[in-house]
C-alpha cells in the first residue's frame, strides 16, 4: 500500500477551518409580539455581523410563548414583555439565569381612532365608547398592565363590560386601527407602528398606574445553540441593538437594572 503525504501550504489550514464554518446555523428566538418590528431589524443586523448564524423568530403573547417552551419547543432565546413569564420558566429550571438581563422598557397608552375626542382614562365610561380593546390579561402582559391601570383609575368593572380581548398586543392594536373598537390599550411602541390610523389619547404613569414595563431576555436551559443564543443577547443589548430598539420607541434601561417585582 502506497502512503501519500498530505502537504498543507501556508494558509491552507485556515482555509479548511473556515470552509467547515460556512454552513449557517439557525437559532430560534421566541419574542413578545410588541418586539416584532424591532427584532426583525435586529435579526438582520445580527446576521450581517455573524453570517454563519441565521435567526428565526416566533412572535406571540408572552404567556403563549411560555407555554410552548414548557411543552418542549426547541427555543434558543426567550424575550418577554414582563418578568412574570420569565420568572416562571426560571423557577421551573428552563432558563439559564446567568444569561438573563433586562434590555428594554416601554410605556402603556390609551389609543383611539384619529378623529376621536377622547383624551383621558375616564372617557372610556362614555356611552359612545361601546367597545374597548385590550389584550387578554390571562396571557398577555399589556393586558395585565391595562387591568392594573383601569383598576387604579376605578373604572375596571365598568369598562370590563365593553371589552374586546386580543390574543396579543398587535391584535389589540388592529381592533382599533381597523375600526372594530372605539379605543384600546397597547404599548407606546405599538401605537407608533400604526400612527397613521391611531393616536395616543393618554399615557399611563409607570410605578403609579402600573408596575414598570420591562423586557427580560434569556437563553433557554436546553437551547440547541446556547453559545449563539448568548451572542444574540449580547447583540440586542449592545450598541447596534440598542440603536434599533430606540428607533422603534423603546426606552433603554441602565446597564445594571434593579430587579422589579413580579407582575
C-alpha positions in Angstrom: 0.0 0.0 0.0 1.4 3.4 -1.0 1.3 6.0 1.7 0.9 9.6 0.4 1.9 12.6 2.4 -0.6 15.5 2.6 1.3 18.8 2.4 -0.5 21.8 3.7 0.6 25.0 2.0 0.7 28.2 4.1 -2.8 29.5 4.8 -4.4 26.2 3.7 -5.2 25.1 7.2 -7.1 28.3 7.9 -9.0 27.9 4.7 -10.0 24.4 5.6 -11.2 25.6 9.0 -13.2 28.4 7.5 -14.7 26.1 4.9 -16.1 24.0 7.6 -17.7 27.0 9.3 -19.6 28.5 6.4 -22.6 26.3 6.9 -25.1 28.6 8.6 -26.6 27.6 11.9 -30.2 28.7 12.7 -31.3 29.9 16.1 -34.9 30.2 17.2 -35.9 33.3 19.2 -39.4 33.4 20.8 -40.3 37.0 21.5 -43.2 39.1 22.6 -45.4 40.4 19.8 -44.5 44.0 20.6 -40.9 43.3 19.7 -41.8 42.1 16.1 -40.5 45.1 14.1 -37.5 45.9 16.2 -36.4 42.3 16.5 -36.7 41.6 12.7 -34.3 44.5 12.1 -32.0 43.3 14.9 -32.1 39.8 13.4 -31.0 41.1 10.0 -28.2 43.2 11.6 -27.0 40.3 13.7 -26.7 38.0 10.6 -24.8 40.7 8.8 -22.3 40.7 11.6 -22.4 36.9 12.1 -23.0 35.4 8.6 -22.8 31.9 9.9 -25.9 32.3 12.1 -29.4 32.8 10.9 -32.2 34.0 13.2 -35.7 32.7 13.0 -38.4 34.4 15.2 -41.6 33.1 16.8 -43.7 36.1 17.9 -46.7 35.9 20.1 -48.0 36.7 23.6 -45.5 36.1 26.3 -47.9 33.7 28.0 -48.4 31.6 24.9 -44.6 31.5 24.2 -44.0 30.5 27.8 -46.4 27.5 27.4 -44.7 26.5 24.2 -41.3 26.4 25.9 -42.8 24.4 28.8 -44.1 21.9 26.3 -40.6 21.4 24.8 -40.4 23.8 21.9 -36.7 23.9 20.7 -36.2 27.6 21.5 -32.7 29.2 22.0 -33.7 32.6 23.4 -36.9 33.9 25.0 -37.7 37.6 25.2 -40.8 38.5 27.2 -42.8 41.8 27.8 -42.9 41.2 31.5 -41.0 39.5 34.3 -43.8 37.0 35.2 -43.3 34.6 32.3 -39.6 34.6 32.6 -39.8 34.1 36.4 -42.0 31.1 35.9 -39.7 29.5 33.4 -36.7 30.2 35.6 -38.4 28.7 38.6 -39.1 25.6 36.5 -35.4 25.4 35.6 -36.0 26.1 31.9 -33.8 29.1 31.5 -30.1 29.9 32.1 -30.3 32.6 34.8 -26.7 33.7 34.2 -27.8 35.0 30.7 -30.9 36.8 31.9 -31.0 40.6 31.6 -33.5 43.4 31.1 -32.8 45.1 27.7 -35.8 47.4 27.1 -38.6 49.3 28.8 -42.0 50.6 27.4 -45.0 52.7 28.2 -48.7 51.9 28.2 -51.0 54.1 26.3 -54.7 54.6 25.5 -55.3 54.8 21.8 -58.2 55.8 19.7 -59.1 56.4 16.0 -57.6 59.6 14.6 -60.9 61.6 14.8 -61.8 60.6 18.4 -62.2 63.3 21.1 -61.2 61.0 24.0 -58.3 62.3 26.0 -58.4 60.7 29.5 -59.0 57.3 31.0 -62.4 58.1 32.4 -63.7 58.9 28.9 -63.9 55.2 28.4 -67.1 55.3 30.5 -68.9 57.5 27.9 -71.8 55.8 26.2 -70.4 56.5 22.8 -67.4 54.2 23.7 -69.1 50.8 23.0 -66.0 48.7 22.6 -62.6 48.9 24.3 -59.8 46.6 23.1 -57.3 45.3 25.5 -55.1 42.2 25.3 -56.2 39.2 27.4 -54.8 39.7 30.9 -54.6 36.0 31.4 -51.7 35.6 28.9 -50.6 39.0 27.6 -48.5 41.4 29.7 -50.0 44.5 28.1 -53.4 43.3 29.2 -52.2 42.9 32.8 -50.7 46.3 32.8 -54.0 47.6 31.3 -56.0 45.9 34.1 -53.8 47.5 36.7 -54.2 50.9 35.2 -58.0 50.7 34.9 -58.3 49.5 38.5 -56.1 52.3 39.6 -58.5 54.8 38.0 -61.5 53.0 39.4 -63.1 52.1 36.1 -62.1 48.4 35.6 -65.5 46.9 36.4 -67.4 49.4 34.2 -65.0 49.1 31.2 -64.9 45.4 31.5 -68.4 45.2 30.1 -67.2 46.8 26.9 -64.0 44.9 26.4 -62.8 43.1 23.3 -59.9 40.9 24.1 -56.9 40.5 21.8 -54.7 37.4 21.7 -51.6 39.6 21.7 -50.9 43.3 21.7 -50.7 43.6 17.9 -54.3 42.1 17.5 -55.5 44.6 20.1 -53.9 47.4 18.0 -55.6 46.1 14.9 -59.0 46.2 16.5 -58.7 50.0 16.9 -56.8 50.7 13.7 -59.5 48.8 11.7 -62.4 50.5 13.4 -63.6 47.5 15.4 -63.1 49.2 18.7 -63.6 52.8 19.8 -60.5 52.7 22.0 -57.7 50.4 23.0 -54.8 50.0 25.4 -51.4 49.0 24.0 -47.8 49.7 24.4 -46.5 53.0 23.1 -44.2 51.3 20.6 -47.2 49.5 19.0 -49.1 52.8 18.7 -46.1 54.1 16.7 -46.4 51.2 14.2 -49.9 52.4 13.1 -49.5 56.1 13.7 -51.5 56.9 10.6 -54.7 55.3 11.8 -54.5 55.6 15.6 -53.4 58.3 18.0 -52.3 58.3 21.7 -55.1 59.8 23.8 -53.5 59.2 27.2 -50.3 57.7 28.7 -50.2 55.7 31.9 -47.6 56.5 34.5 -45.2 53.7 35.3 -44.9 53.0 39.0 -48.2 54.8 39.7 -50.8 53.3 37.3 -49.0 50.0 36.9 -45.6 48.5 37.7 -42.8 49.4 35.4 -42.9 47.7 32.0 -39.6 45.8 31.4 -38.4 43.3 28.8 -36.3 40.4 30.1 -34.3 38.1 27.8 -32.5 34.8 28.5 -31.1 31.7 26.8 -33.1 28.6 27.5 -31.6 25.8 29.6 -31.9 23.2 26.8 -31.2 25.6 23.9 -30.0 23.8 20.8 -27.4 26.6 20.2 -26.7 28.2 23.6 -23.5 30.0 22.5 -25.2 31.6 19.5 -28.1 32.5 21.8 -25.7 34.3 24.1 -24.2 36.2 21.2 -27.7 37.2 20.1 -28.5 38.6 23.6 -25.2 40.5 23.7 -26.0 42.0 20.3 -29.5 43.0 21.4 -28.1 44.8 24.4 -25.1 46.1 22.6 -24.7 49.4 20.6 -26.3 48.2 17.4 -29.2 46.5 19.1 -29.9 49.5 21.4 -29.9 51.9 18.4 -32.6 49.8 16.7 -34.7 49.5 19.9 -34.6 53.2 20.4 -35.6 53.8 16.8 -38.8 51.8 17.5 -39.6 53.8 20.6 -38.3 51.5 23.3 -36.7 53.0 26.4 -33.2 51.8 27.1 -32.6 50.8 30.8 -29.3 51.4 32.5 -26.8 48.6 32.0 -27.5 47.3 35.5 -31.2 47.3 36.2 -32.6 46.6 39.6 -35.0 43.6 39.9 -38.6 44.5 39.5 -41.4 42.9 41.5 -43.4 40.2 39.7 -46.4 41.2 37.5 
